[in-house]
Amino acid sequence: MRDDVETYVRTSLICQQDKANHQKKADLLQPLPIPKRPCESVSMDFISVLPKVGDLGSIIVVVDRVSKYATFIAAPKHVTAERTAHLFFKHVVKYWGLPKDIVSDGDSRFTLGTVDAHSTTQPHNSADQQPSPTNVGLPQS
């Protein structure tokens, strides 16, 4: 009988309309500060719906927020945070230096202890539109 009551409450229109909202009210979205120089701030995103080639099955897209220069890094389909950091240093920091901040969609693989990580909300990452136009010709995850 308990299952029947739970099903009724979960599917009943009246029960759903009278349900109390316990969520904290969301703050207003704040625009990201505009970087002063190239390579000071980058946006990062994963494209992971690609056919697997060897052990590679995703692409890390890194876009400089000032110059819009994009770097595409081939990565394993299930890449760890450590491997992401290694690839980031090998393909981005080596040539352009360490950025002051990284803008991402909140993926834990982008959290590096040495820089400020700014996250955008998912799936409405309107604060970070850098990788999106760059990824137009690529399959989306």
C-alpha positions as CSV (number, residue, x, y, z in Angstrom):
1,M,0.0,0.0,0.0
2,R,2.9,2.3,0.7
3,D,4.1,2.1,-2.9
4,D,0.6,3.0,-4.1
5,V,0.5,6.1,-1.9
6,E,4.0,7.2,-3.0
7,T,3.0,6.7,-6.7
8,Y,-0.2,8.6,-6.2
9,V,1.5,11.5,-4.4
10,R,4.3,11.6,-7.1
11,T,1.9,11.7,-10.0
12,S,-1.0,13.6,-8.6
13,L,-1.4,17.1,-10.1
14,I,-2.8,18.5,-6.9
15,C,0.0,17.1,-4.7
16,Q,2.6,18.5,-7.1
17,Q,1.1,22.0,-7.2
18,D,0.9,22.1,-3.4
19,K,4.4,20.9,-2.8
20,A,6.5,23.4,-0.8
21,N,9.6,24.8,-2.6
22,H,12.6,24.2,-0.4
23,Q,15.3,25.4,-2.9
24,K,17.4,28.4,-2.1
25,K,16.5,31.3,-4.4
26,A,19.1,31.6,-7.2
27,D,21.3,34.7,-7.4
28,L,21.3,36.8,-10.5
29,L,23.8,35.8,-13.1
30,Q,27.0,37.9,-13.1
31,P,29.0,38.6,-16.3
32,L,32.6,37.4,-16.2
33,P,35.2,40.1,-16.0
34,I,36.8,41.0,-19.3
35,P,40.5,40.0,-19.3
36,K,43.0,42.7,-20.1
37,R,45.6,40.6,-22.0
38,P,45.6,37.5,-24.2
39,C,46.3,34.2,-22.3
40,E,45.2,35.7,-19.0
41,S,41.8,33.8,-19.1
42,V,40.8,30.7,-21.0
43,S,37.6,28.8,-21.5
44,M,37.7,25.0,-21.5
45,D,35.2,22.4,-22.6
46,F,35.1,18.7,-23.5
47,I,33.7,17.2,-26.7
48,S,33.2,13.5,-25.8
49,V,30.7,12.1,-28.4
50,L,33.4,11.2,-30.9
51,P,34.3,7.8,-32.4
52,K,37.1,6.2,-30.4
53,V,40.5,6.0,-32.2
54,G,42.9,3.9,-30.2
55,D,42.5,5.1,-26.6
56,L,41.5,8.6,-27.7
57,G,37.8,9.4,-27.8
58,S,37.3,13.1,-26.7
59,I,38.7,16.5,-27.4
60,I,39.6,19.2,-24.9
61,V,38.8,22.6,-26.4
62,V,40.7,25.5,-24.9
63,V,39.8,29.0,-26.1
64,D,41.6,32.2,-25.1
65,R,38.9,34.7,-24.1
66,V,40.6,37.8,-25.6
67,S,42.2,36.6,-28.9
68,K,39.7,33.7,-29.4
69,Y,42.6,31.5,-30.3
70,A,41.5,27.8,-29.9
71,T,43.6,24.8,-29.0
72,F,42.2,21.3,-29.6
73,I,43.7,18.6,-27.5
74,A,43.0,14.9,-28.2
75,A,42.3,13.0,-25.0
76,P,41.1,9.6,-23.8
77,K,37.3,9.2,-23.6
78,H,37.4,8.9,-19.8
79,V,40.3,11.3,-18.9
80,T,41.1,11.9,-15.3
81,A,41.7,15.3,-13.7
82,E,45.5,14.6,-13.5
83,R,45.6,13.7,-17.1
84,T,43.6,16.8,-18.1
85,A,46.1,18.9,-16.1
86,H,49.0,17.2,-17.8
87,L,47.6,17.7,-21.3
88,F,46.7,21.4,-20.4
89,F,50.3,22.1,-19.3
90,K,51.8,20.2,-22.3
91,H,49.6,21.9,-25.0
92,V,48.6,25.3,-23.5
93,V,50.8,26.4,-20.6
94,K,54.0,25.4,-22.4
95,Y,53.4,27.8,-25.2
96,W,51.2,30.6,-23.7
97,G,51.9,30.5,-19.9
98,L,49.7,29.8,-17.0
99,P,46.4,31.7,-17.2
100,K,45.1,33.6,-14.2
101,D,41.7,31.9,-14.5
102,I,39.9,29.1,-16.3
103,V,36.2,29.3,-17.2
104,S,34.5,25.9,-17.5
105,D,31.1,24.3,-17.1
106,G,32.0,23.0,-13.6
107,D,33.6,19.7,-14.7
108,S,35.8,18.4,-11.9
109,R,38.5,17.6,-14.5
110,F,39.1,21.4,-14.9
111,T,39.8,22.2,-11.3
112,L,43.5,23.0,-11.0
113,G,44.8,24.3,-7.6
114,T,47.0,27.0,-9.1
115,V,44.4,29.0,-10.9
116,D,40.9,30.4,-10.2
117,A,38.3,28.2,-11.8
118,H,35.1,30.1,-12.7
119,S,32.1,27.8,-13.4
120,T,29.1,28.5,-15.4
121,T,25.7,26.8,-14.7
122,Q,24.8,23.7,-16.7
123,P,23.2,23.4,-19.1
124,H,22.7,27.1,-19.5
125,N,26.3,28.2,-19.7
126,S,25.5,31.6,-21.2
127,A,28.3,33.3,-19.3
128,D,30.8,31.2,-21.2
129,Q,30.1,31.4,-24.9
130,Q,33.8,30.9,-26.0
131,P,34.0,27.2,-26.8
132,S,30.4,27.1,-28.3
133,P,31.0,28.9,-31.6
134,T,34.4,27.2,-31.9
135,N,32.7,23.8,-31.6
136,V,30.1,24.4,-34.4
137,G,31.7,22.0,-36.8
138,L,32.3,19.4,-34.2
139,P,29.9,16.9,-32.7
140,Q,28.4,18.2,-29.4
141,S,28.3,16.3,-26.1
